């Protein structure tokens, strides 16, 4: 049975954003959402749609993912990504990697392999070589504003979608936390924390990774959805759990199997774009 409309929602990270970046951030999210939306309208899978949308964001130097990734304490790139398909619970993730233009593509390869869920550092890069993903110089991923920046930045990109067959998927990618300790892994690589999908819907999170991990935010939001709450309410209830437990900051997006979307954040900004099953679309910051 096919739904009349699929749905997709994209986020560009939660945190502070300079005024002159707001419009460009919204445009980038819209472009990414449209990439996935067109595939969904052609009958493509939610899994392919979220991967393509996140790759679009990873290729945009404005976001802290892929090209544009931030630097850790010793001036190195350290990226995480994960992707999950809801109907099968298939998942793939990579953590603390560098030299990969599109970490979400490598995470998808881990999912497709169907054995491991999470590969890290040199093991992940060795796997990338085996599956034909080209490695690049880290200098190609570092943009000038990341070299020059001094203030703390929290950035992650993500997407959640449901396709015409009601299958859901989510994908999340990050360039890490500025000045983080080498080897630090945030929520974006952890299934149930930064990313989760099942037969009820899909979730992608962004914000303070340690707080998201401690509250298993993506799975918490899914629990609210499964309890019967509308996506708009489910994300607010999940965010409230994080705030009560950690007094921290985060944002998240969600889509349910009916194609309804929701998002919430307690940061100053979180650019989002969505196209929903009633034919509506929107941008927010």
C-alpha positions in Angstrom: 0.0 0.0 0.0 1.4 3.4 -1.0 0.9 6.7 0.8 -0.2 9.7 -1.2 2.9 11.6 -0.1 6.2 10.7 1.4 7.9 13.1 3.9 11.3 14.4 4.7 12.8 16.8 7.3 16.4 18.1 7.4 18.4 19.9 10.1 21.6 21.8 9.9 22.7 21.7 13.5 21.7 23.3 16.8 23.6 26.1 18.4 24.6 29.7 18.0 24.6 31.1 14.5 25.9 34.4 13.1 23.2 36.6 11.5 25.0 36.6 8.2 24.9 32.8 8.1 21.2 32.3 8.8 19.8 32.7 5.3 22.5 30.5 3.7 21.9 27.8 6.3 18.3 27.7 5.5 19.0 27.6 1.8 21.4 24.7 2.3 18.8 22.8 4.3 16.2 23.4 1.6 18.6 22.2 -1.1 19.3 19.0 0.9 15.7 18.3 1.6 14.8 18.7 -2.1 17.5 16.2 -3.1 15.9 13.6 -0.9 12.3 14.7 -1.7 12.8 14.3 -5.5 14.0 10.7 -4.9 11.1 9.9 -2.7 8.6 11.2 -5.3 10.2 8.9 -7.8 9.5 6.0 -5.5 12.9 5.8 -4.0 13.6 4.5 -0.5 13.7 6.6 2.6 17.2 5.1 3.3 18.6 6.4 0.0 16.8 9.8 0.5 18.3 10.5 3.9 21.8 9.5 2.7 21.6 11.8 -0.3 20.2 14.7 1.8 23.0 14.4 4.3 25.7 14.1 1.6 24.4 17.4 0.3 24.9 19.0 3.7 28.3 17.3 4.1 29.4 18.9 0.8 28.3 22.4 1.9 31.3 24.1 3.8 28.8 26.1 5.9 28.0 23.1 8.0 30.1 21.2 10.5 30.1 17.9 8.7 32.3 16.5 5.9 33.8 19.6 4.2 33.7 22.3 6.9 34.3 19.9 9.8 35.7 21.5 12.9 39.1 20.8 14.5 39.8 18.9 17.7 42.2 20.0 20.4 45.3 19.0 18.4 44.1 20.5 15.2 42.8 17.3 13.5 39.6 16.4 11.7 37.5 13.9 13.7 34.1 13.0 12.1 31.2 10.7 13.1 28.1 9.5 11.2 25.3 7.0 11.4 22.4 5.8 9.3 19.5 3.5 10.1 16.5 2.0 8.3 13.4 1.5 10.4 11.6 -1.5 8.9 14.6 -3.8 9.1 16.5 -2.0 12.0 19.6 -2.2 9.8 22.2 0.4 10.9 25.7 1.5 10.1 28.0 4.0 11.8 31.6 5.3 11.8 33.4 7.3 14.4 36.5 9.4 14.9 37.4 9.3 11.2 39.2 11.7 8.9 40.1 11.8 5.1 36.5 10.9 4.1 34.6 13.5 2.1 31.2 11.9 3.0 31.2 10.0 6.2 27.5 9.1 5.8 28.4 7.2 2.6 30.8 5.1 4.6 28.3 4.6 7.3 25.9 3.3 4.6 28.5 0.8 3.4 28.7 -0.5 7.0 24.9 -0.9 7.0 24.9 -2.6 3.6 27.5 -5.1 4.8 25.1 -6.2 7.4 27.5 -7.5 10.1 29.1 -4.7 12.2 27.2 -1.6 13.2 30.0 0.7 14.3 33.6 1.0 12.9 36.1 3.5 14.3 39.3 5.3 13.2 41.8 3.2 11.2 39.4 0.2 11.1 36.8 2.4 9.4 39.3 3.8 7.0 40.6 0.3 6.1 37.0 -0.7 5.4 36.6 2.4 3.2 39.5 1.4 1.0 38.1 -2.1 0.7 34.7 -0.9 -0.5 36.1 1.6 -2.9 35.5 4.9 -1.1 38.3 7.3 -2.0 40.3 8.9 0.8 41.2 12.6 0.5 43.7 14.9 2.2 42.4 16.4 5.4 43.3 19.8 4.0 40.4 19.4 1.5 37.9 19.2 4.4 39.1 22.2 6.4 37.7 25.5 5.4 39.2 28.9 6.5 36.5 29.9 8.9 37.2 26.7 10.9 40.9 27.5 11.0 40.2 31.0 12.4 37.3 30.3 14.7 37.9 30.5 18.5 34.4 30.2 20.0 32.7 26.9 20.9 30.5 25.5 18.2 28.1 22.6 18.2 27.2 21.4 14.7 25.7 18.3 13.3 23.5 17.7 10.2 20.8 15.1 9.8 17.7 13.9 8.0 14.7 11.8 8.7 12.3 10.5 6.0 9.5 8.2 5.2 8.9 6.8 1.7 5.8 5.9 -0.3 5.8 2.4 1.2 5.9 3.8 4.7 9.5 2.8 5.4 11.4 5.3 7.6 15.1 6.1 7.9 17.4 8.6 9.6 20.9 9.8 9.0 23.2 12.0 11.1 26.7 13.4 10.4 29.1 15.7 12.3 32.5 17.2 12.1 32.9 16.9 15.8 33.2 19.3 18.7 35.6 22.2 18.5 38.7 21.6 20.7 37.5 18.1 21.7 39.9 15.5 23.0 41.3 13.2 20.4 39.3 10.0 20.3 36.1 11.7 21.6 33.0 10.2 20.1 29.7 12.1 20.3 26.1 11.0 19.8 26.1 11.2 16.0 27.8 7.8 15.7 25.6 6.1 18.3 22.4 4.3 17.3 19.6 5.3 19.7 21.4 8.5 20.8 21.9 10.7 17.7 20.1 8.5 15.2 17.2 6.0 15.5 14.5 4.5 13.2 12.0 1.7 13.5 8.6 0.9 12.0 7.0 3.9 13.8 9.3 6.6 12.4 12.8 8.1 12.4 14.8 10.6 14.5 18.0 12.6 14.1 19.5 14.7 16.9 22.0 17.5 17.3 23.5 19.5 20.1 25.6 18.6 23.1 26.6 15.1 22.3 27.3 14.0 25.9 23.9 15.1 27.0 22.2 13.4 24.1 24.1 10.2 24.9 23.1 10.3 28.6 19.4 10.6 27.7 19.5 8.3 24.7 17.6 11.2 23.0 16.7 9.6 19.7 15.2 6.5 21.3 13.5 8.6 24.0 11.8 10.6 21.3 10.8 7.4 19.5 9.3 6.1 22.7 7.1 9.1 22.9 6.0 8.6 19.3 5.2 4.9 20.0 3.2 6.0 23.0 0.8 7.8 20.6 2.0 11.4 20.8 2.0 13.5 17.6 5.6 14.1 16.3 5.4 17.8 17.4 4.6 16.7 20.9 7.0 13.8 21.0 10.0 15.9 20.3 9.1 18.5 22.9 8.6 15.7 25.5 11.9 14.1 24.7 13.8 17.5 24.8 12.2 18.1 28.2 13.8 14.8 29.4 17.2 16.0 28.3 16.8 19.4 29.9 15.6 18.0 33.2 18.3 15.4 33.4 21.3 17.4 32.1 20.4 21.1 31.9 22.0 21.1 28.5 21.1 22.0 24.9 20.0 20.0 22.0 17.6 19.8 19.0 16.0 17.0 17.1 13.8 16.2 14.1 11.3 13.4 13.7 9.0 11.9 11.1 6.4 9.2 11.7 5.2 6.4 9.4 2.2 8.6 8.5 4.5 11.2 7.1 3.9 13.8 9.9 7.0 15.7 10.9 8.1 17.5 14.1 11.2 19.3 15.4 12.3 21.0 18.6 15.4 22.7 20.1 16.3 24.8 23.1 19.2 26.5 21.3 19.2 29.9 19.7 19.2 28.4 16.2 18.5 25.1 14.4 17.9 25.5 10.6 15.4 23.0 9.4 13.5 22.3 6.2 10.6 19.9 5.8 8.3 18.6 3.1 5.4 16.7 4.6 2.8 14.2 3.5 0.1 16.8 3.1 2.1 18.5 0.4 3.2 21.3 2.7 6.7 22.5 3.2 8.5 24.9 5.4 11.8 26.5 6.6 12.7 27.5 10.1 15.7 28.6 12.1 
